[in-house]
Amino acid sequence: MEKERYVEPGYVEEEYVPEPLKVRLTPEEEKAIGQNPVELIWLAEQVYEYWRANTPSA
């Protein structure tokens, strides 16, 4: 499996974190989402898809 990159090789910003950021959930949140911890990229994709599906098109 190929490791994901968040920046181009050789580019490092101050405070750069090479590993995916994760959010730890409460037991209730874990039950609703089905996983714990949750990677922020995955969570952002879920939020985007929710609003894309539940917002009228312009």
N, C-alpha and C positions, 0 to 999 in steps of 0.2 A: 504494500500500500504506500502511495506517495504522500509525504508529509506536506500539508498546506503551508503556503508562504503568505504572509501579510504585507511584505515589502519586497522590493527587488533585492537580489543578492548584492551584498556590499553596502547597502544603505542601512544605517543604524541611527535612529533619532534618540536623543536623550530620553530616558524612561521607556525605551523599547522593550517589549516583553516578547520573547521568541515563541513562547507556548501560547496556545489559544486561551483567551480569558474565559473563565467559567463563573457562573452564579450558583450559589447553593440555595436551595429552596426549603420552605417550611414543609412539614408533612402534608398539609392540605394542598399546597402548590404542586408538590411532587405527584400526588394522587391525580390531580387535574391534568398535568402535562405528561406524566408517565416516565419521567427520567429525572435523575438528580445526581450530580450537578448538571447544569445546562450550559453549553457553549454559547457565548453571546452572539456569534454569527448565526447560529441556528435559530436562536430566539428572535433576532432581528428579521430573519427570513419569514418566520411564522407570523410576526406582527404585520409585515408587508403583505403577505398573502391574505391575511384576514381582512385588512382594509381594502385591498384590491378587489376582493370578492364581495365586500359589503358596502361599497361606495358606488353610487350611480356614476356612470361614465359621463364625461362632459360632451 
